[in-house]
Amino acid sequence: MKWRFNPGLSTRVAIAFGAISLVVALVLSGATYFFVRVYLVQQREAAALNRALIESRVVDASLKDTNDPSTALGTIPAATDSQVLIRVNGEWFSSGVTVSPLDLPPSLLEEAEQGGAWQRFSAEKSTFLAVAIPLEADTVFVEVFSFSELDQTLEVLGWVLALASAGAFLVGGAVGRYAGRRLLAPLVELKTGAQRITEGELATRVPIGSDPDLAAISQAFNEMASTLEERIERERRFSGNVSHELRSPLTGILGTAELLEKRSDQLPDREAALIEALSRQVRRFSATVLDLLEISRIGGDETVQNEVIDVSSLIDDVLSSRGLDTSLRQGEDVRLATDPRRFERIVSNLVENAQRHGEGLKAITVEQGPETFRLMVDDAGPGVPEDMARQIFEPFSRGDVTRPDGAGLGLAIVREQVRLLGGEVSVTESPYFGARFVVSLMRPADRDEV
């Protein structure tokens, strides 16, 4: 798989600031190094030329007096940064051994015979400046000046400027990172607000800053959140009111249907079958209305009453009430601090879903860790396709559309109840080749069971 570098906006801003700072620093450093180098070299060359001219006159005067090159060389003060050479009638005399006459550039001596010359050259991995001045009687004065100290100075300057450029890149990147985070702070708040609204906290709002451009975005987000909250609340009230208004007449219809069903043996077969079908649909209608009432209550009342409950006993009671064997429960005995009513509703709905849509409950497993609690309900049904793993938790969503029983509210109620308990619910593949519904709840230390 080919790796692609895809940095975030704040990282790109930091890189841009760092790159701009680096370019500016390199330009300034390069210009500084160039001008300093030219200035120092020119100063060094000018000083060397003046010194060589003066010392050549001293040597020339000594040669006229003594006609001894060695004595003439002794009249020049010893110096660590230069070496004096004299060629008399083709023979070389030197005040040192740093540079051999053979290292001198041939063109330098040729130009010296025409009135003097100076030239830079390299020898022994060092840079030198040689100044050649012709004297009388086939004599040439040559003084070689070392540029080692100047080269070291320029090298140190180059490293200092390079490090300064790298520092400018780092400082620019840090400033860019800080600026990017400041610029993205309102967007991060919008992202956090959107996530909280997605999790069901519809009252979430983001602070409005002083920047007029970003303030307009925050204001628009808050207005959208208010509109969304009002619309959802209106829909919940409508659902709750309709369900409540239907409950009373439905109770009467259900009672009448049950009464007729008890006397169905006294009626002809055709009428008895119609009454049985009517009773079945009325009970289904009643269950749907009760589920709608519960969903509307969940949205309006999010109070959680925590108590320490025996999870194993609660699961056994749910299984027994549906005529199921309690051996279906697996795992260790657990005591959990949670809302008993909401937790019992979660277990009941998941067991009901496994029995009705999963071709039978296969196992209900309890696991606990230091900070988490997990409830897993397995069935042997057809399973849940991956593309429907989130859809089945939506109201009125049914995975198997070929089965008309059920309104598709059971798993929606499970999701809302789990959310109120601070957990999450998901569906995966079961070891029994069906579906496994997993409820994960936090189990913080301050709520440890006793």
Backbone torsions as a table, in degrees:
resi	resn	phi	psi	omega
1	MET	NA	129.7	-176.8
2	LYS	-78.1	126.2	-178.8
3	TRP	-82.0	135.1	178.7
4	ARG	-124.0	132.7	178.9
5	PHE	-86.6	114.4	-177.5
6	ASN	-130.6	77.9	-176.1
7	PRO	-71.5	159.1	176.3
8	GLY	-75.8	174.5	-176.1
9	LEU	-63.6	-43.3	-179.7
10	SER	-63.2	-36.8	177.5
11	THR	-67.0	-40.9	178.4
12	ARG	-64.5	-38.0	176.5
13	VAL	-63.9	-43.1	179.0
14	ALA	-62.1	-43.2	179.0
15	ILE	-64.3	-41.1	179.9
16	ALA	-63.3	-45.7	178.0
17	PHE	-61.7	-44.0	179.9
18	GLY	-63.7	-41.3	179.7
19	ALA	-65.3	-42.9	178.6
20	ILE	-62.8	-44.2	178.7
21	SER	-62.4	-39.7	-179.7
22	LEU	-66.0	-43.5	-179.8
23	VAL	-62.5	-46.0	179.4
24	VAL	-62.0	-43.7	-179.5
25	ALA	-64.5	-40.1	179.2
26	LEU	-65.2	-41.2	178.7
27	VAL	-63.3	-47.4	179.7
28	LEU	-65.9	-41.1	179.7
29	SER	-65.1	-43.2	178.7
30	GLY	-61.6	-45.0	178.9
31	ALA	-63.8	-42.4	179.2
32	THR	-61.7	-45.8	-178.7
33	TYR	-63.4	-42.5	-178.4
34	PHE	-62.1	-50.5	-176.8
35	PHE	-68.3	-39.1	177.7
36	VAL	-64.7	-42.1	179.8
37	ARG	-62.4	-46.7	-179.9
38	VAL	-61.2	-43.2	-178.3
39	TYR	-64.3	-48.2	-177.6
40	LEU	-65.6	-39.8	179.8
41	VAL	-65.4	-43.9	179.3
42	GLN	-62.9	-41.5	178.1
43	GLN	-64.6	-41.6	179.3
44	ARG	-65.2	-42.4	179.8
45	GLU	-65.6	-42.8	179.8
46	ALA	-62.1	-43.3	178.9
47	ALA	-64.3	-39.3	179.9
48	ALA	-66.3	-41.4	179.7
49	LEU	-63.1	-45.6	179.2
50	ASN	-62.0	-42.4	-178.5
51	ARG	-67.2	-43.5	-179.9
52	ALA	-63.4	-38.9	179.6
53	LEU	-62.7	-44.5	-179.6
54	ILE	-65.7	-46.0	-176.6
55	GLU	-70.8	-29.4	175.7
56	SER	-64.3	-37.0	177.7
57	ARG	-66.2	-38.5	178.5
58	VAL	-64.0	-45.3	179.8
59	VAL	-64.3	-41.1	-179.7
60	ASP	-61.7	-43.0	179.2
61	ALA	-64.4	-40.2	-179.6
62	SER	-66.5	-41.1	178.4
63	LEU	-62.6	-37.0	178.7
64	LYS	-66.6	-31.1	-177.5
65	ASP	-83.1	-44.4	-171.4
66	THR	-109.6	-25.4	-175.9
67	ASN	58.3	29.4	179.2
68	ASP	-121.7	111.4	-178.2
69	PRO	-60.4	-37.7	-179.3
70	SER	-64.4	-41.5	177.8
71	THR	-65.9	-39.0	179.2
72	ALA	-62.5	-39.7	177.7
73	LEU	-65.5	-31.5	179.9
74	GLY	-69.3	-16.7	177.8
75	THR	-77.1	-10.9	179.2
76	ILE	-91.6	125.7	178.6
77	PRO	-59.1	139.4	178.7
78	ALA	-65.2	138.1	179.6
79	ALA	-139.7	143.7	-178.6
80	THR	-82.2	-17.5	-175.2
81	ASP	-103.7	7.6	-179.1
82	SER	-150.0	161.5	178.3
83	GLN	-140.7	133.3	-177.5
84	VAL	-103.8	132.7	175.7
85	LEU	-126.9	144.8	178.4
86	ILE	-130.5	128.4	173.8
87	ARG	-106.7	117.1	-178.9
88	VAL	-119.7	114.6	179.3
89	ASN	53.4	39.9	176.8
90	GLY	85.5	-4.2	-179.9
91	GLU	-106.3	135.3	-176.2
92	TRP	-96.7	139.9	173.0
93	PHE	-127.9	138.1	-174.6
94	SER	-136.7	149.2	177.4
95	SER	-90.1	0.0	-178.7
96	GLY	-161.0	179.9	-177.8
97	VAL	-122.7	12.6	-177.9
98	THR	-65.4	-46.6	-178.5
99	VAL	-120.0	128.2	177.2
100	SER	-84.5	149.0	175.6
101	PRO	-56.2	-26.3	178.7
102	LEU	-69.9	-20.4	179.9
103	ASP	-80.7	-14.1	-177.9
104	LEU	-69.2	140.9	178.6
105	PRO	-63.2	130.0	179.5
106	PRO	-58.8	-34.8	-179.0
107	SER	-65.7	-27.7	-180.0
108	LEU	-64.2	-45.6	-178.1
109	LEU	-69.1	-35.0	178.2
110	GLU	-65.1	-41.9	179.6
111	GLU	-72.1	-29.6	179.8
112	ALA	-64.2	-35.3	179.7
113	GLU	-67.2	-15.7	-179.6
114	GLN	-100.2	10.8	175.6
115	GLY	131.4	8.1	178.1
116	GLY	106.0	149.7	-179.1
117	ALA	-160.1	163.9	173.2
118	TRP	-142.3	147.7	-174.6
119	GLN	-160.0	142.6	175.1
120	ARG	-92.4	146.3	179.4
121	PHE	-154.4	168.8	-179.6
122	SER	-115.3	139.4	176.8
123	ALA	-157.1	140.6	-179.9
124	GLU	55.3	38.9	178.8
125	LYS	59.2	26.7	178.0
126	SER	-133.0	161.9	179.4
127	THR	-103.9	136.7	-178.9
128	PHE	-133.2	157.8	172.6
129	LEU	-118.7	119.3	-179.6
130	ALA	-106.2	129.6	178.0
131	VAL	-115.3	118.9	-178.7
132	ALA	-113.2	128.2	-178.4
133	ILE	-129.6	123.4	179.3
134	PRO	-73.1	139.3	175.0
135	LEU	-114.8	-176.3	-178.3
136	GLU	-78.0	161.1	172.7
137	ALA	62.5	49.3	175.7
138	ASP	55.6	44.1	-179.0
139	THR	-121.0	137.6	178.5
140	VAL	-125.1	127.4	176.2
141	PHE	-95.6	127.5	178.7
142	VAL	-129.5	128.7	173.7
143	GLU	-123.6	128.1	-176.9
144	VAL	-107.7	123.4	-179.1
145	PHE	-107.6	132.5	179.2
146	SER	-81.7	136.3	175.7
147	PHE	-104.6	17.9	-176.1
148	SER	-62.1	-47.3	-179.8
149	GLU	-63.0	-41.2	178.8
150	LEU	-64.2	-40.7	178.1
151	ASP	-63.1	-40.9	178.2
152	GLN	-64.1	-41.0	178.4
153	THR	-61.4	-44.8	-180.0
154	LEU	-67.3	-35.2	177.9
155	GLU	-65.7	-44.0	177.1
156	VAL	-61.8	-42.4	178.3
157	LEU	-60.7	-42.0	179.0
158	GLY	-61.4	-44.3	178.2
159	TRP	-64.6	-40.2	178.4
160	VAL	-61.6	-43.9	179.6
161	LEU	-67.6	-36.8	177.9
162	ALA	-64.9	-44.3	177.6
163	LEU	-64.9	-37.8	177.6
164	ALA	-63.8	-37.4	177.5
165	SER	-65.7	-43.2	176.9
166	ALA	-62.9	-40.5	176.4
167	GLY	-62.7	-38.5	177.7
168	ALA	-63.1	-38.3	177.3
169	PHE	-62.7	-45.2	-179.1
170	LEU	-66.1	-44.1	179.2
171	VAL	-64.1	-43.6	177.7
172	GLY	-61.4	-41.2	177.2
173	GLY	-63.4	-41.2	178.4
174	ALA	-64.0	-43.8	177.6
175	VAL	-62.6	-42.6	178.2
176	GLY	-63.5	-39.1	177.6
177	ARG	-62.7	-44.2	179.3
178	TYR	-64.0	-45.5	-179.9
179	ALA	-64.0	-39.9	179.4
180	GLY	-62.9	-41.5	179.0
181	ARG	-66.6	-39.0	177.8
182	ARG	-63.9	-40.7	179.8
183	LEU	-68.5	-36.1	-176.6
184	LEU	-87.7	-6.8	-177.9
185	ALA	-55.1	-46.7	177.0
186	PRO	-61.8	-35.6	179.0
187	LEU	-69.1	-35.9	176.0
188	VAL	-64.3	-40.0	176.8
189	GLU	-63.3	-39.3	176.6
190	LEU	-63.3	-42.2	179.4
191	LYS	-63.2	-44.3	179.2
192	THR	-62.9	-42.3	178.1
193	GLY	-62.2	-42.3	179.2
194	ALA	-63.8	-40.1	178.2
195	GLN	-64.4	-41.0	180.0
196	ARG	-67.2	-37.2	176.1
197	ILE	-65.6	-39.6	177.7
198	THR	-61.7	-34.3	179.3
199	GLU	-79.6	-1.0	175.1
200	GLY	107.5	-2.4	179.5
201	GLU	-85.9	80.0	-172.7
202	LEU	-70.8	-16.9	179.6
203	ALA	-82.4	4.3	-178.1
204	THR	-66.4	134.7	174.4
205	ARG	-135.9	155.8	179.3
206	VAL	-106.9	147.1	178.7
207	PRO	-68.3	147.6	179.4
208	ILE	-100.8	118.1	-177.7
209	GLY	-81.1	-175.6	-177.9
210	SER	-86.6	-18.1	180.0
211	ASP	-70.3	123.8	-175.5
212	PRO	-64.0	-34.8	-179.1
213	ASP	-69.7	-48.6	-179.6
214	LEU	-73.1	-30.5	178.6
215	ALA	-62.6	-35.9	178.8
216	ALA	-63.9	-38.1	178.2
217	ILE	-66.6	-45.5	179.2
218	SER	-62.5	-41.2	179.0
219	GLN	-62.7	-43.1	178.9
220	ALA	-63.8	-38.2	178.4
221	PHE	-64.2	-45.1	180.0
222	ASN	-63.7	-39.6	177.0
223	GLU	-64.2	-40.3	177.4
224	MET	-63.6	-43.1	179.6
225	ALA	-63.6	-39.5	178.3
226	SER	-64.6	-43.3	178.6
227	THR	-63.2	-42.5	179.2
228	LEU	-63.9	-43.3	179.6
229	GLU	-62.8	-44.2	179.3
230	GLU	-62.6	-41.5	-178.5
231	ARG	-66.5	-45.2	-179.7
232	ILE	-65.6	-40.1	178.6
233	GLU	-64.3	-39.3	177.6
234	ARG	-63.9	-40.4	178.3
235	GLU	-66.9	-37.1	177.3
236	ARG	-65.9	-43.0	178.5
237	ARG	-62.9	-41.0	179.2
238	PHE	-62.8	-44.6	179.1
239	SER	-63.0	-43.2	179.7
240	GLY	-66.1	-41.9	-180.0
241	ASN	-65.3	-44.3	179.7
242	VAL	-62.2	-45.3	-179.8
243	SER	-62.1	-41.0	-179.7
244	HIS	-66.7	-41.3	179.6
245	GLU	-67.9	-30.7	179.3
246	LEU	-77.9	-21.0	-172.0
247	ARG	-65.2	-43.8	-177.0
248	SER	-64.5	-56.0	178.2
249	PRO	-62.8	-30.6	179.8
250	LEU	-67.5	-35.9	177.5
251	THR	-61.6	-42.2	177.8
252	GLY	-64.6	-42.5	179.3
253	ILE	-63.8	-42.0	-179.9
254	LEU	-63.8	-42.3	178.3
255	GLY	-62.6	-42.4	178.7
256	THR	-64.4	-42.0	179.9
257	ALA	-64.4	-40.6	178.7
258	GLU	-66.1	-37.4	177.5
259	LEU	-64.1	-44.5	178.1
260	LEU	-64.9	-35.2	-179.2
261	GLU	-66.5	-35.7	177.9
262	LYS	-66.1	-26.8	-178.7
263	ARG	-104.1	14.5	-177.5
264	SER	-65.1	-24.2	179.7
265	ASP	-69.7	-14.6	179.0
266	GLN	-92.3	-3.3	-176.3
267	LEU	-107.1	160.4	175.7
268	PRO	-59.8	159.4	-176.7
269	ASP	-58.4	-40.5	-177.4
270	ARG	-64.0	-47.0	179.5
271	GLU	-67.8	-35.3	179.1
272	ALA	-64.8	-39.3	178.5
273	ALA	-66.2	-39.5	178.7
274	LEU	-64.0	-40.8	-179.8
275	ILE	-66.7	-38.9	178.0
276	GLU	-63.0	-43.0	178.3
277	ALA	-65.3	-39.8	178.9
278	LEU	-62.6	-44.2	-179.4
279	SER	-62.7	-40.4	-179.6
280	ARG	-63.9	-44.1	-179.5
281	GLN	-69.3	-35.7	179.0
282	VAL	-66.6	-40.3	178.0
283	ARG	-64.8	-39.7	176.8
284	ARG	-63.6	-41.6	178.4
285	PHE	-63.0	-41.3	180.0
286	SER	-64.0	-41.7	179.0
287	ALA	-64.5	-37.9	178.6
288	THR	-64.6	-42.6	179.1
289	VAL	-63.1	-41.3	178.4
290	LEU	-64.1	-39.6	177.4
291	ASP	-64.3	-40.6	178.1
292	LEU	-63.1	-40.2	177.5
293	LEU	-62.8	-39.9	-179.3
294	GLU	-67.7	-41.9	178.6
295	ILE	-61.5	-41.8	179.2
296	SER	-66.3	-33.4	177.0
297	ARG	-69.7	-38.8	179.6
298	ILE	-59.8	-41.8	-179.4
299	GLY	-68.6	-30.2	-175.4
300	GLY	-94.9	-23.2	-176.2
301	ASP	-132.2	106.8	-176.7
302	GLU	-106.3	21.4	179.5
303	THR	-70.7	130.1	179.8
304	VAL	-112.2	123.8	179.6
305	GLN	-101.1	102.9	-176.1
306	ASN	-84.3	132.8	173.3
307	GLU	-141.7	156.0	175.5
308	VAL	-83.9	118.9	-176.7
309	ILE	-120.4	156.2	173.5
310	ASP	-90.0	102.6	-175.1
311	VAL	-61.6	-40.9	-177.7
312	SER	-61.8	-45.9	179.6
313	SER	-63.9	-40.0	179.7
314	LEU	-62.9	-42.9	179.4
315	ILE	-65.8	-39.8	178.2
316	ASP	-61.6	-41.5	178.7
317	ASP	-62.3	-41.9	178.8
318	VAL	-63.6	-42.5	179.5
319	LEU	-65.5	-42.8	-178.7
320	SER	-65.0	-38.3	-179.3
321	SER	-65.4	-19.0	178.4
322	ARG	-106.8	11.3	177.3
323	GLY	72.1	25.5	-179.4
324	LEU	-102.1	152.2	-179.1
325	ASP	-73.7	133.0	-179.3
326	THR	-70.4	-9.9	176.6
327	SER	-69.9	-10.5	175.7
328	LEU	-67.1	-20.9	177.8
329	ARG	-78.6	131.2	-179.6
330	GLN	-125.7	162.2	178.9
331	GLY	100.8	-179.6	-176.0
332	GLU	-84.0	164.0	175.1
333	ASP	-74.2	133.8	-173.8
334	VAL	-132.0	139.6	170.0
335	ARG	-114.0	129.8	-171.4
336	LEU	-133.3	138.8	175.3
337	ALA	-88.5	107.7	-178.8
338	THR	-159.7	-177.2	178.3
339	ASP	-84.9	113.4	-174.8
340	PRO	-60.4	-44.3	-176.6
341	ARG	-63.8	-46.0	-178.5
342	ARG	-67.2	-40.8	-179.4
343	PHE	-66.2	-39.7	177.8
344	GLU	-63.3	-36.0	178.7
345	ARG	-67.2	-39.1	178.2
346	ILE	-61.1	-49.5	-178.5
347	VAL	-63.1	-44.8	-178.1
348	SER	-60.8	-46.0	-178.0
349	ASN	-66.1	-38.7	179.4
350	LEU	-68.2	-39.7	176.8
351	VAL	-65.7	-42.3	178.4
352	GLU	-62.5	-40.3	179.0
353	ASN	-64.7	-40.3	179.0
354	ALA	-66.0	-38.5	-179.8
355	GLN	-71.3	-38.3	-173.3
356	ARG	-86.4	-42.6	-173.5
357	HIS	-113.2	-13.2	-176.1
358	GLY	-106.5	15.0	178.2
359	GLU	59.3	32.6	173.0
360	GLY	108.0	139.2	177.9
361	LEU	-73.7	132.7	179.1
362	LYS	-104.7	-34.9	180.0
363	ALA	-167.2	149.3	171.9
364	ILE	-131.2	115.0	-169.5
365	THR	-113.1	141.3	179.0
366	VAL	-117.5	130.3	175.8
367	GLU	-132.9	147.0	176.4
368	GLN	-139.5	146.2	175.5
369	GLY	-125.9	-173.4	-179.7
370	PRO	-59.4	-33.2	-175.2
371	GLU	-128.5	-4.0	-176.1
372	THR	-132.2	157.1	174.5
373	PHE	-130.8	135.7	-178.2
374	ARG	-128.8	135.0	174.9
375	LEU	-119.7	123.4	-177.4
376	MET	-122.1	126.3	-179.2
377	VAL	-115.6	118.1	-177.0
378	ASP	-109.4	141.2	173.0
379	ASP	-130.3	175.1	-178.7
380	ALA	-115.5	30.1	-178.9
381	GLY	-81.3	-162.3	-179.0
382	PRO	-74.4	-6.9	-177.6
383	GLY	82.5	-179.7	-178.9
384	VAL	-121.1	122.4	177.5
385	PRO	-59.4	150.0	-176.7
386	GLU	-59.9	-35.8	-178.2
387	ASP	-73.5	-8.7	178.9
388	MET	-111.2	7.0	-174.8
389	ALA	-61.5	-31.1	177.5
390	ARG	-97.1	-29.6	-176.3
391	GLN	-65.0	-34.0	-174.4
392	ILE	-68.4	-13.8	177.9
393	PHE	-90.2	2.3	176.8
394	GLU	-84.7	148.6	177.8
395	PRO	-58.9	141.1	177.3
396	PHE	64.6	22.1	176.9
397	SER	-101.6	127.1	178.6
398	ARG	-125.3	126.0	-178.3
399	GLY	-66.4	-39.8	-178.8
400	ASP	-104.7	97.7	-176.9
401	VAL	-74.1	-10.7	179.7
402	THR	-78.1	-12.7	179.1
403	ARG	-107.7	112.9	-173.2
404	PRO	-79.8	-12.1	-176.3
405	ASP	-74.2	140.6	-178.8
406	GLY	93.3	145.1	-178.3
407	ALA	-99.6	-2.3	179.9
408	GLY	78.6	31.0	-179.4
409	LEU	-109.4	-15.9	-174.6
410	GLY	-61.1	-48.9	-178.8
411	LEU	-72.3	-29.3	175.5
412	ALA	-64.0	-39.7	177.2
413	ILE	-65.8	-40.5	177.8
414	VAL	-58.4	-47.2	-178.4
415	ARG	-61.0	-44.3	-178.6
416	GLU	-67.1	-40.3	179.7
417	GLN	-67.1	-40.9	178.4
418	VAL	-64.3	-40.2	178.9
419	ARG	-60.6	-41.9	180.0
420	LEU	-66.9	-26.9	177.8
421	LEU	-85.0	3.5	176.4
422	GLY	80.5	25.5	-179.3
423	GLY	-125.2	-161.6	179.2
424	GLU	-147.6	154.9	-179.6
425	VAL	-126.6	142.3	179.6
426	SER	-146.1	169.7	178.9
427	VAL	-130.0	135.3	178.3
428	THR	-134.9	-173.2	177.9
429	GLU	-81.4	138.3	-177.5
430	SER	-91.0	149.9	173.0
431	PRO	-61.6	-18.5	178.0
432	TYR	-91.2	15.6	176.0
433	PHE	69.7	15.8	174.2
434	GLY	-112.5	-136.2	179.3
435	ALA	-110.9	146.2	174.4
436	ARG	-121.4	117.8	176.3
437	PHE	-96.3	126.3	-174.6
438	VAL	-116.8	121.8	175.8
439	VAL	-107.2	121.8	-179.8
440	SER	-115.6	124.5	179.1
441	LEU	-122.9	145.3	176.0
442	MET	-74.5	147.2	-179.5
443	ARG	-134.3	70.3	-176.4
444	PRO	-63.9	160.8	-174.9
445	ALA	-63.8	-33.7	-176.6
446	ASP	-75.2	-3.6	177.4
447	ARG	-119.9	24.5	-179.6
448	ASP	-60.7	145.7	-178.1
449	GLU	-73.6	152.6	-179.6
450	VAL	-117.4	NA	NA
